[in-house]
């Protein structure tokens, strides 16, 4: 499956999960007539998204540092194990 199709499938699954989460939390689907400032809500969500990206960039750099350290030692297993633990962190599981 190509990258575009993978992204579209993941987006569809995630959007459906978010719909279910919203229904469970608020008891109704998202509705444009609700009294929300949708642009402000998007700004807040986008700010959170940028923080998530920064956290993932930091995590990637930590893994690179661990693997670089592994390459400089005669016993790399400890570093590789830590890198695998970081890469194996799962999501929130909503």
N, C-alpha and C positions, 0 to 999 in steps of 0.2 A: 504494500500500500504506500502511495507516495505521501510526502509531507503534508500537502494541502488536504488530502482526504483524511489523514490522521488528525490534523488540527480540527477539521470540520466535525468529525466524529466525536472527538473529545469535547468540543464546544457544545455539541448537541446534548451529550450525556451530562455535562456540567450544568447547562441551562435547565435541563429537566430536573436534576437534583436540587437546584436552587429554587425552582418552582415548588417542589414538594416541601422543601425546608421553609419557604415563605408561607405556604398554606398551613403548615403545622404551627409556625410561630404566630402568624397574624390571623389565621382562620379564613383567609380569602386570598384570591390571586391578586397580583399586581394590577393596578388600574390607574390609568392616566388622570382620572377624575379625583383621585385621592388628594387630600390637601397636603401635598409635599412640594417643596422646592426641588424639583427633579434635577436641575442643574447643580444646585448645592450638594445634593446627595451624590451625584456623579463625581463632583470635585473631591468630596471626602473619600469615596471609593477609589478614585484614581490615585489620590495621595497614599492610601493604604497599599495599593498595587505597586507603586514606586518603592515603598518601603520593603515590600515582599521581594521585589527584584533585587534591591540592594542586599538584603539578607542572603539571597541565593548566590549573589556574586561573592559575598564574603565567605559563604560556605565553600564555594568552588575554590577560592584562594586558599582556604584552610586545607582542602584536600591536596591541592598542588604542593603546598608547603610540606605536608606529611609525606607525599610520594617523593618529593625531592630529597627529603631527609632519609627516606628509605634507600635511595640510590647511593647515599654516602656512607652507608654502614654495612658491616658484614652480616648483620642479623636484621633484615628489613621487616620481618613478620610483625613486629609491634606497630610499626608505622602503617603498614598495609592494613592491619586489623582496624586501627583507628579510622583510617580513610574509608574502609568499607562500612564501618558503623555510621559514619557521617552520611555516606551516600545511601544508606538503607533506611533513613528516617522517613516514616510514612506521614501522610497528611492528617488532617483533623478527623477524617472519617465521618463527616456529617451524614 
